[in-house]
Amino acid sequence: MKKGPLSKKEKEFIDNNVAIGVPDLATKLDRSTAVVSRYVETITDDSSTTSTHNLFARKKERGVTVMTEAASMASDDNKKARKTEMPARHKGAIHKIREDGR
């Protein structure tokens, strides 16, 4: 049985053949079922969230990308959900003179 992280080819194989099932994928790749099931869980977690990338209007033949209203609203929602706190490594190095922004 192989050990170590999954290669790009193995991940691609799992992506294309998820319907087979974890035990069959593990035997075909000569990997443990735990490693394969962990990767399959990451695939399903990523696909359940809405990505703003899919909401942009594109014309690939012209090389044009336009932000739609839905993409703008989704990005605004993502900004609110993100943590805006200063990283710990910068807390001792940055000094604010005024807090209110005058």
ZIUR-V87958 format. One record per pair of residues at least 6 apart in sequence whose ideal C-beta (glycine too) atoms are under 7 Angstrom apart, sorted by the first residue. I is the first residue (numbers start at 1). J is the second residue. D is the distance in Angstrom with one decimal. If there is no record, write none. Layout:
# ZIUR-V87958
i=I j=J d=D
i=I j=J d=D
This chain:
# ZIUR-V87958
i=1 j=30 d=5.8
i=1 j=31 d=6.7
i=1 j=32 d=6.2
i=2 j=30 d=5.3
i=2 j=31 d=5.6
i=6 j=35 d=6.8
i=6 j=39 d=5.9
i=10 j=29 d=5.5
i=11 j=39 d=6.6
i=13 j=29 d=6.7
i=14 j=25 d=5.8
i=14 j=36 d=6.6
i=14 j=39 d=5.9
i=14 j=40 d=6.6
i=15 j=43 d=6.6
i=17 j=25 d=6.4
i=18 j=40 d=6.3
i=18 j=43 d=6.7
i=22 j=33 d=5.6
i=22 j=36 d=5.2
i=22 j=37 d=4.8
i=22 j=40 d=6.0
i=23 j=33 d=5.8
i=25 j=36 d=5.1
i=26 j=32 d=6.3
i=26 j=33 d=4.4
i=26 j=36 d=4.5
i=29 j=36 d=6.9
i=50 j=74 d=6.5
i=52 j=71 d=5.1
i=52 j=74 d=4.5
i=52 j=75 d=5.1
i=52 j=78 d=6.7
i=55 j=68 d=5.8
i=55 j=70 d=4.8
i=55 j=71 d=3.7
i=55 j=74 d=5.8
i=56 j=65 d=5.3
i=56 j=66 d=6.7
i=56 j=67 d=5.9
i=56 j=68 d=6.5
i=56 j=71 d=5.2
i=57 j=66 d=4.5
i=57 j=68 d=5.4
i=58 j=64 d=6.9
i=58 j=65 d=5.1
i=86 j=94 d=6.9
